[in-house]
Amino acid sequence: QVQLVESGGGSVQAGGSLRLSCVASGYIYCTGWFRQAPGKEREGVVSISGNGLTSTAESVKGRFTISRDNAKNTLYLQMNSLKPEDTAMYYCAARSSAGWYCPLTPNYNYWGQGTQVTVSS
């Protein structure tokens, strides 16, 4: 069982930046960030494997960067040039290996409690 705890959400104006963190209770190969806005399905934002291979949704390419510190079992999401449409609850997720790259579909075993990101125009 892996426990995930996110932090770093908040409110920011459009064009601003936020950094999310997620501390895991142990090492696990696949980790990722997902988000869910009210009335919408949960969507994958960006994922990273234990080997550093990333997958990024088109909607955030060039603006969001994922990284992880395996020694600290910590996952990060740097979000720049934020837009109002980025407003959502952001979740950290983890699962065992699914291949070299980690999926952006929400078939992950472990989930954090979520942290709210609100971007105002």
Disulfide bonds with the S-S distance in Angstrom:
Cys22-Cys92 2.06
Cys30-Cys102 2.09
